[in-house]
Amino acid sequence: MGWRRKALGLTAAELSRKTAELGFPITRGTIAKIESNLRSGKIDVAEVLVLAAALDVPPLLLLFPQVASDSGSSVLPNVFTTDGESIRWVSGETSNPRVYDMNAGRLDGEPSLPNDRVELIANITLLHQALDTRSSLVHHLRTVERDPTEMHTAQQMLDRNADQIATIRNRIRTAQESLWGMNRTAMSEEDNND
């Protein structure tokens, strides 16, 4: 974290002020302890998110700052892996990180097969892409409204996109139900009862 703070030309006190502006003040002393690892690597998720926002970096880069160097780290106790593999795991691209075999200079084993948790993340990404595509298709439909042939083709593309969105949303629902063991209505009711 210190590398980014220094790259921005911020003192620990200035970074502390930025976190306060975000609504989650982190003291200068806490920042110094995090940077010097006096907290034994322990940091709250909220602190990671606020510090990432204050430093204008994705939170993953605070967790794995050496990602561009092809180095590795212990992502779990007794699990040393590459930072790239760690990022794939934390971002939901794989269900478990593969161990890096330092003697062989490679990751051990095959990537984990996708499970409902990985599928949920993948489908959320697909949904965002399909919704972005929909915006482009709607704009295209408006630009060709005077050409019946083009308009028909554009409408067909828009209809296919709507079908894709419905399918993806259904996959998301299925993955959520599998992950949490209940449907969304039951989840909402349980949240209200807590």
Contact map, one row per residue, 1 for C-alpha under 8 A:
11111000000000000000000000000000001000000000000000000000000001001000000000000000000000000000000000000000000000000000000000000000000000000000000000000000000000000000000000000000000000000000000000
11111100000000000000000000000000001000000000000000000000000000000000000000000000000000000000000000000000000000000000000000000000000000000000000000000000000000000000000000000000000000000000000000
11111110000000000000000000000000000000000000000000000000000000000000000000000000000000000000000000000000000000000000000000000000000000000000000000000000000000000000000000000000000000000000000000
11111111000000000000000000000000000000000000000000000010000000000000000000000000000000000000000000000000000000000000000000000000000000000000000000000000000000000000000000000000000000000000000000
11111111111100100000000000000000000000000000000000000010000000000000000000000000000000000000000000000000000000000000000000000000000000000000000000000000000000000000000000000000000000000000000000
01111111111000000000000000000000000000000000000000000000000000000000000000000000000000000000000000000000000000000000000000000000000000000000000000000000000000000000000000000000000000000000000000
00111111110000000000000000000000000000000000000000000000000000000000000000000000000000000000000000000000000000000000000000000000000000000000000000000000000000000000000000000000000000000000000000
00011111110000000000000000000000000000000000000000000010000000000000000000000000000000000000000000000000000000000000000000000000000000000000000000000000000000000000000000000000000000000000000000
00001111111000000000000000000000000000000000000000000000000000000000000000000000000000000000000000000000000000000000000000000000000000000000000000000000000000000000000000000000000000000000000000
00001111111111100000000000000000000000000000000000000000000000000000000000000000000000000000000000000000000000000000000000000000000000000000000000000000000000000000000000000000000000000000000000
00001100111111100000000000000000000000000000000000000000000000000000000000000000000000000000000000000000000000000000000000000000000000000000000000000000000000000000000000000000000000000000000000
00001000011111110000000000010011000000000000000000000000000000000000000000000000000000000000000000000000000000000000000000000000000000000000000000000000000000000000000000000000000000000000000000
00000000011111111000000000110000000000000000000000000000000000000000000000000000000000000000000000000000000000000000000000000000000000000000000000000000000000000000000000000000000000000000000000
00000000011111111100000000000000000000000000000000000000000000000000000000000000000000000000000000000000000000000000000000000000000000000000000000000000000000000000000000000000000000000000000000
00001000011111111110000000010000000000000000000000000110000000000000000000000000000000000000000000000000000000000000000000000000000000000000000000000000000000000000000000000000000000000000000000
00000000000111111111000011110010000000000000000000000000000000000000000000000000000000000000000000000000000000000000000000000000000000000000000000000000000000000000000000000000000000000000000000
00000000000011111111100010000000000000000000000000000000000000000000000000000000000000000000000000000000000000000000000000000000000000000000000000000000000000000000000000000000000000000000000000
00000000000001111111110010000000000000000000000000000100000000000000000000000000000000000000000000000000000000000000000000000000000000000000000000000000000000000000000000000000000000000000000000
00000000000000111111111111000000000000000000000001100100000000000000000000000000000000000000000000000000000000000000000000000000000000000000000000000000000000000000000000000000000000000000000000
00000000000000011111111111000000000000000000000000000000000000000000000000000000000000000000000000000000000000000000000000000000000000000000000000000000000000000000000000000000000000000000000000
00000000000000001111111110000000000000000000000000000000000000000000000000000000000000000000000000000000000000000000000000000000000000000000000000000000000000000000000000000000000000000000000000
00000000000000000111111110000000000000000000000001000100000000000000000000000000000000000000000000000000000000000000000000000000000000000000000000000000000000000000000000000000000000000000000000
00000000000000000011111110000000000000000000000000000000000000000000000000000000000000000000000000000000000000000000000000000000000000000000000000000000000000000000000000000000000000000000000000
00000000000000000011111111000000000000000000000001000000000000000000000000000000000000000000000000000000000000000000000000000000000000000000000000000000000000000000000000000000000000000000000000
00000000000000011111111111100000000000000000000000000000000000000000000000000000000000000000000000000000000000000000000000000000000000000000000000000000000000000000000000000000000000000000000000
00000000000000010011000111110110000000000000001000000000000000000000000000000000000000000000000000000000000000000000000000000000000000000000000000000000000000000000000000000000000000000000000000
00000000000010010000000011111110000000000000000000000000000000000000000000000000000000000000000000000000000000000000000000000000000000000000000000000000000000000000000000000000000000000000000000
00000000000110110000000001111111000000000000000000000000000000000000000000000000000000000000000000000000000000000000000000000000000000000000000000000000000000000000000000000000000000000000000000
00000000000000000000000000111111100000000000000000000000000000000000000000000000000000000000000000000000000000000000000000000000000000000000000000000000000000000000000000000000000000000000000000
00000000000000000000000001111111110000000000000000000000000000000000000000000000000000000000000000000000000000000000000000000000000000000000000000000000000000000000000000000000000000000000000000
00000000000100010000000001111111111000000000000000000000000000000000000000000000000000000000000000000000000000000000000000000000000000000000000000000000000000000000000000000000000000000000000000
00000000000100000000000000011111111100000000000000000000000000000000000000000000000000000000000000000000000000000000000000000000000000000000000000000000000000000000000000000000000000000000000000
00000000000000000000000000001111111111100000000000000000000000000000000000000000000000000000000000000000000000000000000000000000000000000000000000000000000000000000000000000000000000000000000000
00000000000000000000000000000111111111101110000000000000000000000000000000000000000000000000000000000000000000000000000000000000000000000000000000000000000000000000000000000000000000000000000000
11000000000000000000000000000011111111000000000000000000000000000000000000000000000000000000000000000000000000000000000000000000000000000000000000000000000000000000000000000000000000000000000000
00000000000000000000000000000001111111000000000000000000000000000000000000000000000000000000000000000000000000000000000000000000000000000000000000000000000000000000000000000000000000000000000000
00000000000000000000000000000000111111111000000000000000000000000000000000000000000000000000000000000000000000000000000000000000000000000000000000000000000000000000000000000000000000000000000000
00000000000000000000000000000000111111111000000000000000000000000000000000000000000000000000000000000000000000000000000000000000000000000000000000000000000000000000000000000000000000000000000000
00000000000000000000000000000000110011111110000000000000000000000000000000000000000000000000000000000000000000000000000000000000000000000000000000000000000000000000000000000000000000000000000000
00000000000000000000000000000000000011111100000000000000000000000000000000000000000000000000000000000000000000000000000000000000000000000000000000000000000000000000000000000000000000000000000000
00000000000000000000000000000000010011111110000000000000000000000000000000000000000000000000000000000000000000000000000000000000000000000000000000000000000000000000000000000000000000000000000000
00000000000000000000000000000000010000111111000000000000000000000000000000000000000000000000000000000000000000000000000000000000000000000000000000000000000000000000000000000000000000000000000000
00000000000000000000000000000000010000101111101100000000000000000000000000000000000000000000000000000000000000000000000000000000000000000000000000000000000000000000000000000000000000000000000000
00000000000000000000000000000000000000000111111100000000000000000000000000000000000000000000000000000000000000000000000000000000000000000000000000000000000000000000000000000000000000000000000000
00000000000000000000000000000000000000000011111110000000000000000000000000000000000000000000000000000000000000000000000000000000000000000000000000000000000000000000000000000000000000000000000000
00000000000000000000000000000000000000000001111111000000000000000000000000000000000000000000000000000000000000000000000000000000000000000000000000000000000000000000000000000000000000000000000000
00000000000000000000000001000000000000000011111111100000000000000000000000000000000000000000000000000000000000000000000000000000000000000000000000000000000000000000000000000000000000000000000000
00000000000000000000000000000000000000000011111111110000001001000000000000000000000000000000000000000000000000000000000000000000000000000000000000000000000000000000000000000000000000000000000000
00000000000000000000000000000000000000000000111111111000001000000000000000000000000000000000000000000000000000000000000000000000000000000000000000000000000000000000000000000000000000000000000000
00000000000000000010010100000000000000000000011111111100000000000000000000000000000000000000000000000000000000000000000000000000000000000000000000000000000000000000000000000000000000000000000000
00000000000000000010000000000000000000000000001111111110000000000000000000000000000000000000000000000000000000000000000000000000000000000000000000000000000000000000000000000000000000000000000000
00000000000000000000000000000000000000000000000111111111111001000000000000000000000000000000000000000000000000000000000000000000000000000000000000000000000000000000000000000000000000000000000000
00000000000000000000000000000000000000000000000011111111111000000000000000000000000000000000000000000000000000000000000000000000000000000000000000000000000000000000000000000000000000000000000000
00000000000000100110010000000000000000000000000001111111000000000000000000000000000000000000000000000000000000000000000000000000000000000000000000000000000000000000000000000000000000000000000000
00011001000000100000000000000000000000000000000000111111100000000000000000000000000000000000000000000000000000000000000000000000000000000000000000000000000000000000000000000000000000000000000000
00000000000000000000000000000000000000000000000000011111110000000000000000000000000000000000000000000000000000000000000000000000000000000000000000000000000000000000000000000000000000000000000000
00000000000000000000000000000000000000000000000000011011111011000000000000000000000000000000000000000000000000000000000000000000000000000000000000000000000000000000000000000000000000000000000000
00000000000000000000000000000000000000000000000000011001111111000000000000000000000000000000000000000000000000000000000000000000000000000000000000000000000000000000000000000000000000000000000000
00000000000000000000000000000000000000000000000110011000111111100000000000000000000000000000000000000000000000000000000000000000000000000000000000000000000000000000000000000000000000000000000000
00000000000000000000000000000000000000000000000000000000011111111000000000000000000000100100000000000000000000000000000000000000000000000000000000000000000000000000000000000000000000000000000000
00000000000000000000000000000000000000000000000000000000111111111110000000000000000000000000000000000000000000000000000000000000000000000000000000000000000000000000000000000000000000000000000000
10000000000000000000000000000000000000000000000100010000111111111000000000000000000000000000000000000000000000000000000000000000000000000000000000000000000000000000000000000000000000000000000000
00000000000000000000000000000000000000000000000000000000001111111000000000000000000000000000000000000000000000000000000000000000000000000000000000000000000000000000000000000000000000000000000000
00000000000000000000000000000000000000000000000000000000000111111110000000000000001001100000000000000000000000000000000000000000000000000000000000000000000000000000000000000000000000000000000000
10000000000000000000000000000000000000000000000000000000000111111111000000000000000000000000000000000000000000000000000000000000000000000000000000000000000000000000000000000000000000000000000000
00000000000000000000000000000000000000000000000000000000000010011111111100000000001000000000000000000000000000000000000000000000000000000000000000000000000000000000000000000000000000000000000000
00000000000000000000000000000000000000000000000000000000000010011111111000000000001100000000000000000000000000000000000000000000000000000000000000000000000000000000000000000000000000000000000000
00000000000000000000000000000000000000000000000000000000000000001111111000000000000000000000000000000000000000000000000000000000000000000000000000000000000000000000000000000000000000000000000000
00000000000000000000000000000000000000000000000000000000000000000111111000000000000000000000000000000000000000000000000000000000000000000000000000000000000000000000000000000000000000000000000000
00000000000000000000000000000000000000000000000000000000000000000111111100000000011100000000000000000000000000000000000000000000000000000000000000000000000000000000000000000000000000000000000000
00000000000000000000000000000000000000000000000000000000000000000111111110000000011000000000000000000000000000000000000000000000000000000000000000000000000000000000000000000000000000000000000000
00000000000000000000000000000000000000000000000000000000000000000100011111000001111000000000000000000000000000000000000000000000000000000000000000000000000000000000000000000000000000000000000000
00000000000000000000000000000000000000000000000000000000000000000000001111100001111000000000000000000000000000000000000000000000000000000000000000000000000000000000000000000000000000000000000000
00000000000000000000000000000000000000000000000000000000000000000000000111111111100000000000000000000000000000000000000000000000000000000000000000000000000000000000000000000000000000000000000000
00000000000000000000000000000000000000000000000000000000000000000000000011111011100001000000000000000000000000000000000000000000000000000000000000000000000000000000000000000000000000000000000000
00000000000000000000000000000000000000000000000000000000000000000000000001111111000000000000000000000000000000000000000000000000000000000000000000000000000000000000000000000000000000000000000000
00000000000000000000000000000000000000000000000000000000000000000000000001111110000000000000000000000000000000000000000000000000000000000000000000000000000000000000000000000000000000000000000000
00000000000000000000000000000000000000000000000000000000000000000000000001011111000000000000000000000000000000000000000000000000000000000000000000000000000000000000000000000000000000000000000000
00000000000000000000000000000000000000000000000000000000000000000000000001111111100000000000000000110000000000000000000000000000000000000000000000000000000000000000000000000000000000000000000000
00000000000000000000000000000000000000000000000000000000000000000000000111110111110000000000000000110000000000000000000000000000000000000000000000000000000000000000000000000000000000000000000000
00000000000000000000000000000000000000000000000000000000000000000000000111100011111011000000000011111000001000000000000000000000000000000000000000000000000000000000000000000000000000000000000000
00000000000000000000000000000000000000000000000000000000000000000000011110000001111111000000000000010000001000000000000000000000000000000000000000000000000000000000000000000000000000000000000000
00000000000000000000000000000000000000000000000000000000000000010110011110000000111111100000000000000000000000000000000000000000000000000000000000000000000000000000000000000000000000000000000000
00000000000000000000000000000000000000000000000000000000000000000010010000000000011111110000000000000000000000000000000000000000000000000000000000000000000000000000000000000000000000000000000000
00000000000000000000000000000000000000000000000000000000000000000000000000000000111111111000000011000000000000000000000000000000000000000000000000000000000000000000000000000000000000000000000000
00000000000000000000000000000000000000000000000000000000000000010000000000100000111111111100000010000000000000000000000000000000000000000000000000000000000000000000000000000000000000000000000000
00000000000000000000000000000000000000000000000000000000000100010000000000000000001111111110000000000000000000000000000000000000000000000000000000000000000000000000000000000000000000000000000000
00000000000000000000000000000000000000000000000000000000000000000000000000000000000111111111110010000000000000000000000000000000000000000000000000000000000000000000000000000000000000000000000000
00000000000000000000000000000000000000000000000000000000000000000000000000000000000011111111111110000000000000000000000000000000000000000000000000000000000000000000000000000000000000000000000000
00000000000000000000000000000000000000000000000000000000000100000000000000000000000001111111100000000000000000000000000000000000000000000000000000000000000000000000000000000000000000000000000000
00000000000000000000000000000000000000000000000000000000000000000000000000000000000000111111100000000000000000000000000000000000000000000000000000000000000000000000000000000000000000000000000000
00000000000000000000000000000000000000000000000000000000000000000000000000000000000000011111111000000000000000000000110011000000000000000000000000000000000000000000000000000000000000000000000000
00000000000000000000000000000000000000000000000000000000000000000000000000000000000000011111111000000000000000000000010011000000000000000000000000000000000000000000000000000000000000000000000000
00000000000000000000000000000000000000000000000000000000000000000000000000000000000000011001111110000000000000111100010000000000000000000000000000000000000000000000000000000000000000000000000000
00000000000000000000000000000000000000000000000000000000000000000000000000000000000000001001111110000000000000011110110000000000000000000000000000000000000000000000000000000000000000000000000000
00000000000000000000000000000000000000000000000000000000000000000000000000000000000000001000011111000000000000010000000000000000000000000000000000000000000000000000000000000000000000000000000000
00000000000000000000000000000000000000000000000000000000000000000000000000000000100011011000011111100000000000110000000000000000000000000000000000000000000000000000000000000000000000000000000000
00000000000000000000000000000000000000000000000000000000000000000000000000000000100010000000000111110000001111110000000000000000000000000000000000000000000000000000000000000000000000000000000000
00000000000000000000000000000000000000000000000000000000000000000000000000000011100000000000000011111000001100000000000000000000000000000000000000000000000000000000000000000000000000000000000000
00000000000000000000000000000000000000000000000000000000000000000000000000000011110000000000000001111100111100000000000000000000000000000000000000000000000000000000000000000000000000000000000000
00000000000000000000000000000000000000000000000000000000000000000000000000000000100000000000000000111111111100000000000000000000000000000000000000000000000000000000000000000000000000000000000000
00000000000000000000000000000000000000000000000000000000000000000000000000000000000000000000000000011111110000000000000000000000000000000000000000000000000000000000000000000000000000000000000000
00000000000000000000000000000000000000000000000000000000000000000000000000000000000000000000000000001111100000000000000000000000000000000000000000000000000000000000000000000000000000000000000000
00000000000000000000000000000000000000000000000000000000000000000000000000000000000000000000000000001111110000000000000000000000000000000000000000000000000000000000000000000000000000000000000000
00000000000000000000000000000000000000000000000000000000000000000000000000000000000000000000000000011111111000000000000000000000000000000000000000000000000000000000000000000000000000000000000000
00000000000000000000000000000000000000000000000000000000000000000000000000000000000000000000000000011101111100000000000000000000000000000000000000000000000000000000000000000000000000000000000000
00000000000000000000000000000000000000000000000000000000000000000000000000000000110000000000000001111000111110000000000000000000000000000000000000000000000000000000000000000000000000000000000000
00000000000000000000000000000000000000000000000000000000000000000000000000000000000000000000000001111000011111000000000000000000000000000000000000000000000000000000000000000000000000000000000000
00000000000000000000000000000000000000000000000000000000000000000000000000000000000000000000000001000000001111100000000000000000000000000000000000000000000000000000000000000000000000000000000000
00000000000000000000000000000000000000000000000000000000000000000000000000000000000000000000000001000000000111110000000000000000000000000000000000000000000000000000000000000000000000000000000000
00000000000000000000000000000000000000000000000000000000000000000000000000000000000000000000010011000000000011111000000000000000000000000000000000000000000000000000000000000000000000000000000000
00000000000000000000000000000000000000000000000000000000000000000000000000000000000000000000011111000000000001111100000000000000000000000000000000000000000000000000000000000000000000000000000000
00000000000000000000000000000000000000000000000000000000000000000000000000000000000000000000011000000000000000111110000000000000000000000000000000000000000000000000000000000000000000000000000000
00000000000000000000000000000000000000000000000000000000000000000000000000000000000000000000011000000000000000011111111000000000000000000000000000000000000000000000000000000000000000000000000000
00000000000000000000000000000000000000000000000000000000000000000000000000000000000000000000001000000000000000001111111000000000000000000000000000000000000000000000000000000000000000000000000000
00000000000000000000000000000000000000000000000000000000000000000000000000000000000000000000000000000000000000000111111100000000000000000000000000000000000000000000000000000011011000000000000000
00000000000000000000000000000000000000000000000000000000000000000000000000000000000000000001001000000000000000000111111110000000000000000000000000000000000000000000000000000010001000000000000000
00000000000000000000000000000000000000000000000000000000000000000000000000000000000000000001111000000000000000000111111111000000000000000000000000000000000000000000000000000000000000000000000000
00000000000000000000000000000000000000000000000000000000000000000000000000000000000000000000000000000000000000000111111111100000000000000000000000000000000000000000000000010010000000000000000000
00000000000000000000000000000000000000000000000000000000000000000000000000000000000000000000000000000000000000000001111111110000000000000000000000000000000000000000000000110011000000000000000000
00000000000000000000000000000000000000000000000000000000000000000000000000000000000000000001100000000000000000000000111111111000000000000000000000000000000000000000000000000000000000000000000000
00000000000000000000000000000000000000000000000000000000000000000000000000000000000000000001100000000000000000000000011111111100000000000000000000000000000000000000000000000000000000000000000000
00000000000000000000000000000000000000000000000000000000000000000000000000000000000000000000000000000000000000000000001111111110000000000000000000000000000000000000000110110000000000000000000000
00000000000000000000000000000000000000000000000000000000000000000000000000000000000000000000000000000000000000000000000111111111000000000000000000000000000000000000000100010000000000000000000000
00000000000000000000000000000000000000000000000000000000000000000000000000000000000000000000000000000000000000000000000011111111100000000000000000000000000000000000000000000000000000000000000000
00000000000000000000000000000000000000000000000000000000000000000000000000000000000000000000000000000000000000000000000001111111110000000000000000000000000000000000000100000000000000000000000000
00000000000000000000000000000000000000000000000000000000000000000000000000000000000000000000000000000000000000000000000000111111111000000000000000000000000000000000100110000000000000000000000000
00000000000000000000000000000000000000000000000000000000000000000000000000000000000000000000000000000000000000000000000000011111111100000000000000000000000000000000000000000000000000000000000000
00000000000000000000000000000000000000000000000000000000000000000000000000000000000000000000000000000000000000000000000000001111111110000000000000000000000000000000000000000000000000000000000000
00000000000000000000000000000000000000000000000000000000000000000000000000000000000000000000000000000000000000000000000000000111111111000000000000000000000000001001100000000000000000000000000000
00000000000000000000000000000000000000000000000000000000000000000000000000000000000000000000000000000000000000000000000000000011111111100000000000000000000000000000100000000000000000000000000000
00000000000000000000000000000000000000000000000000000000000000000000000000000000000000000000000000000000000000000000000000000001111111110000000000000000000000000000000000000000000000000000000000
00000000000000000000000000000000000000000000000000000000000000000000000000000000000000000000000000000000000000000000000000000000111111111000000000000000000000001000000000000000000000000000000000
00000000000000000000000000000000000000000000000000000000000000000000000000000000000000000000000000000000000000000000000000000000011111111100000000000000000001001100000000000000000000000000000000
00000000000000000000000000000000000000000000000000000000000000000000000000000000000000000000000000000000000000000000000000000000001111111110000000000000000000000000000000000000000000000000000000
00000000000000000000000000000000000000000000000000000000000000000000000000000000000000000000000000000000000000000000000000000000000111111111000000000000000000000000000000000000000000000000000000
00000000000000000000000000000000000000000000000000000000000000000000000000000000000000000000000000000000000000000000000000000000000011111111100000000000010011000000000000000000000000000000000000
00000000000000000000000000000000000000000000000000000000000000000000000000000000000000000000000000000000000000000000000000000000000001111111110000000000000001000000000000000000000000000000000000
00000000000000000000000000000000000000000000000000000000000000000000000000000000000000000000000000000000000000000000000000000000000000111111111000000000000000000000000000000000000000000000000000
00000000000000000000000000000000000000000000000000000000000000000000000000000000000000000000000000000000000000000000000000000000000000011111111100000000010000000000000000000000000000000000000000
00000000000000000000000000000000000000000000000000000000000000000000000000000000000000000000000000000000000000000000000000000000000000001111111110000010011000000000000000000000000000000000000000
00000000000000000000000000000000000000000000000000000000000000000000000000000000000000000000000000000000000000000000000000000000000000000111111110000000000000000000000000000000000000000000000000
00000000000000000000000000000000000000000000000000000000000000000000000000000000000000000000000000000000000000000000000000000000000000000011111111000000000000000000000000000000000000000000000000
00000000000000000000000000000000000000000000000000000000000000000000000000000000000000000000000000000000000000000000000000000000000000000001111111110110010000000000000000000000000000000000000000
00000000000000000000000000000000000000000000000000000000000000000000000000000000000000000000000000000000000000000000000000000000000000000000111111110110000000000000000000000000000000000000000000
00000000000000000000000000000000000000000000000000000000000000000000000000000000000000000000000000000000000000000000000000000000000000000000001111110010000000000000000000000000000000000000000000
00000000000000000000000000000000000000000000000000000000000000000000000000000000000000000000000000000000000000000000000000000000000000000000000111111110000000000000000000000000000000000000000000
00000000000000000000000000000000000000000000000000000000000000000000000000000000000000000000000000000000000000000000000000000000000000000000000111111111000000000000000000000000000000000000000000
00000000000000000000000000000000000000000000000000000000000000000000000000000000000000000000000000000000000000000000000000000000000000000000000000111111100000000000000000000000000000000000000000
00000000000000000000000000000000000000000000000000000000000000000000000000000000000000000000000000000000000000000000000000000000000000000000000110111111110000000000000000000000000000000000000000
00000000000000000000000000000000000000000000000000000000000000000000000000000000000000000000000000000000000000000000000000000000000000000000100111111111111000000000000000000000000000000000000000
00000000000000000000000000000000000000000000000000000000000000000000000000000000000000000000000000000000000000000000000000000000000000000000000000011111111100000000000000000000000000000000000000
00000000000000000000000000000000000000000000000000000000000000000000000000000000000000000000000000000000000000000000000000000000000000000000000000001111111110000000000000000000000000000000000000
00000000000000000000000000000000000000000000000000000000000000000000000000000000000000000000000000000000000000000000000000000000000000001001100100000111111111000000000000000000000000000000000000
00000000000000000000000000000000000000000000000000000000000000000000000000000000000000000000000000000000000000000000000000000000000000000000100000000011111111100000000000000000000000000000000000
00000000000000000000000000000000000000000000000000000000000000000000000000000000000000000000000000000000000000000000000000000000000000000000000000000001111111110000000000000000000000000000000000
00000000000000000000000000000000000000000000000000000000000000000000000000000000000000000000000000000000000000000000000000000000000000001000000000000000111111111000000000000000000000000000000000
00000000000000000000000000000000000000000000000000000000000000000000000000000000000000000000000000000000000000000000000000000000000001001100000000000000011111111100000000000000000000000000000000
00000000000000000000000000000000000000000000000000000000000000000000000000000000000000000000000000000000000000000000000000000000000000000000000000000000001111111110000000000000000000000000000000
00000000000000000000000000000000000000000000000000000000000000000000000000000000000000000000000000000000000000000000000000000000000000000000000000000000000111111111000000000000000000000000000000
00000000000000000000000000000000000000000000000000000000000000000000000000000000000000000000000000000000000000000000000000000000010011000000000000000000000011111111100000000000000000000000000000
00000000000000000000000000000000000000000000000000000000000000000000000000000000000000000000000000000000000000000000000000000000000001000000000000000000000001111111110000000000000000000000000000
00000000000000000000000000000000000000000000000000000000000000000000000000000000000000000000000000000000000000000000000000000000000000000000000000000000000000111111111000000000000000000000000000
00000000000000000000000000000000000000000000000000000000000000000000000000000000000000000000000000000000000000000000000000000000010000000000000000000000000000011111111100000000000000000000000000
00000000000000000000000000000000000000000000000000000000000000000000000000000000000000000000000000000000000000000000000000000010011000000000000000000000000000001111111110000000000000000000000000
00000000000000000000000000000000000000000000000000000000000000000000000000000000000000000000000000000000000000000000000000000000000000000000000000000000000000000111111111000000000000000000000000
00000000000000000000000000000000000000000000000000000000000000000000000000000000000000000000000000000000000000000000000000000000000000000000000000000000000000000011111111100000000000000000000000
00000000000000000000000000000000000000000000000000000000000000000000000000000000000000000000000000000000000000000000000000110110000000000000000000000000000000000001111111110000000000000000000000
00000000000000000000000000000000000000000000000000000000000000000000000000000000000000000000000000000000000000000000000000100010000000000000000000000000000000000000111111111000000000000000000000
00000000000000000000000000000000000000000000000000000000000000000000000000000000000000000000000000000000000000000000000000000000000000000000000000000000000000000000011111111100000000000000000000
00000000000000000000000000000000000000000000000000000000000000000000000000000000000000000000000000000000000000000000000100100000000000000000000000000000000000000000001111111110000000000000000000
00000000000000000000000000000000000000000000000000000000000000000000000000000000000000000000000000000000000000000000001100110000000000000000000000000000000000000000000111111111000000000000000000
00000000000000000000000000000000000000000000000000000000000000000000000000000000000000000000000000000000000000000000000000000000000000000000000000000000000000000000000011111111100000110000000000
00000000000000000000000000000000000000000000000000000000000000000000000000000000000000000000000000000000000000000000000000000000000000000000000000000000000000000000000001111111110000000000000000
00000000000000000000000000000000000000000000000000000000000000000000000000000000000000000000000000000000000000000001101100000000000000000000000000000000000000000000000000111111111000000000000000
00000000000000000000000000000000000000000000000000000000000000000000000000000000000000000000000000000000000000000001000100000000000000000000000000000000000000000000000000011111111111110000000000
00000000000000000000000000000000000000000000000000000000000000000000000000000000000000000000000000000000000000000000000000000000000000000000000000000000000000000000000000001111111111110000000000
00000000000000000000000000000000000000000000000000000000000000000000000000000000000000000000000000000000000000000001000000000000000000000000000000000000000000000000000000000111111111000000000000
00000000000000000000000000000000000000000000000000000000000000000000000000000000000000000000000000000000000000000001100000000000000000000000000000000000000000000000000000000011111110000000000000
00000000000000000000000000000000000000000000000000000000000000000000000000000000000000000000000000000000000000000000000000000000000000000000000000000000000000000000000000000001111111100000000000
00000000000000000000000000000000000000000000000000000000000000000000000000000000000000000000000000000000000000000000000000000000000000000000000000000000000000000000000000000001111111100000000000
00000000000000000000000000000000000000000000000000000000000000000000000000000000000000000000000000000000000000000000000000000000000000000000000000000000000000000000000000000001110111110110000000
00000000000000000000000000000000000000000000000000000000000000000000000000000000000000000000000000000000000000000000000000000000000000000000000000000000000000000000000000001001100111111110000000
00000000000000000000000000000000000000000000000000000000000000000000000000000000000000000000000000000000000000000000000000000000000000000000000000000000000000000000000000001001100001111111000000
00000000000000000000000000000000000000000000000000000000000000000000000000000000000000000000000000000000000000000000000000000000000000000000000000000000000000000000000000000000000000111111100000
00000000000000000000000000000000000000000000000000000000000000000000000000000000000000000000000000000000000000000000000000000000000000000000000000000000000000000000000000000000000001111111110000
00000000000000000000000000000000000000000000000000000000000000000000000000000000000000000000000000000000000000000000000000000000000000000000000000000000000000000000000000000000000001111111111000
00000000000000000000000000000000000000000000000000000000000000000000000000000000000000000000000000000000000000000000000000000000000000000000000000000000000000000000000000000000000000011111111100
00000000000000000000000000000000000000000000000000000000000000000000000000000000000000000000000000000000000000000000000000000000000000000000000000000000000000000000000000000000000000001111111110
00000000000000000000000000000000000000000000000000000000000000000000000000000000000000000000000000000000000000000000000000000000000000000000000000000000000000000000000000000000000000000111111111
00000000000000000000000000000000000000000000000000000000000000000000000000000000000000000000000000000000000000000000000000000000000000000000000000000000000000000000000000000000000000000011111111
00000000000000000000000000000000000000000000000000000000000000000000000000000000000000000000000000000000000000000000000000000000000000000000000000000000000000000000000000000000000000000001111111
00000000000000000000000000000000000000000000000000000000000000000000000000000000000000000000000000000000000000000000000000000000000000000000000000000000000000000000000000000000000000000000111111
00000000000000000000000000000000000000000000000000000000000000000000000000000000000000000000000000000000000000000000000000000000000000000000000000000000000000000000000000000000000000000000011111
